Amino acid sequence: MRLTASTLHRRGVDALEGGRLTDAEHLLRRALDRADDDDLRALVLASLSYVAAERGRVRDGLELLDGVGQVSALVRARVESQRGLLLMRAGDAGGARDALTQAVRGLDQGDVLARTLLNRSNVHLQLRDLRRARDDCIGCVRVSEAAGLGVLAHRGAWEVRAHHARGVRRVRALGRALAEGGRPGLRQLERRFPKF
């Protein structure tokens, strides 16, 4: 029995969430070959972009997203959410904020909106906007709780506390590091300010 593009995409996402990148990429490529709908094709490209980013090829992932054509508003929002995540990973906090904001405007309630808010909160933190980072974490908790997504609600609540406690210290320490030694290198910053 020949599997549909939708089934292959769903299985590819399951493999991706399970950390099986090779299986995910194989299934997603098959889904892309069979996709005859622009919205489904865009969702498959978004999933493939994540695989590329997980393999250290963020720019390749962004190029895949650039290949998305005309799609529905909801799918466009999901693609922009993915673009925001990849731009964040590429170090383009401003571009990531813009893409994630566009995504938030187009998403309805649910896990994608909750994750997008959580990602945008991290971007706000990178941009030293602690108030907006906290607000997005609170938004993530509210959306997650309304949708029955306990794990995301818990993670959002934890990050609210983390942004407040760690974020303030990191931003202040980064300011001191910049004042003391000019512009520190990326490795120096990563050692002094590891991800949480």
ABEGO torsion letter per residue (X at the ends): XBBBAAAAAAAAAAAAAAGBAAAAAAAAAAAAAABABAAAAAAAAAAAAAAAAAAGBAAAAAAAAAABBBBBAAAAAAAAAAAAAAAAAAGBAAAAAAAAAAAAAABBBEAAAAAAAAAAAAAAAAAGBAAAAAAAAAAAAAAAAAAGBAAAAAAAAAAAAAAAAAAAAAAAAAAAAAAAAEBBBAAAAAAABBBX
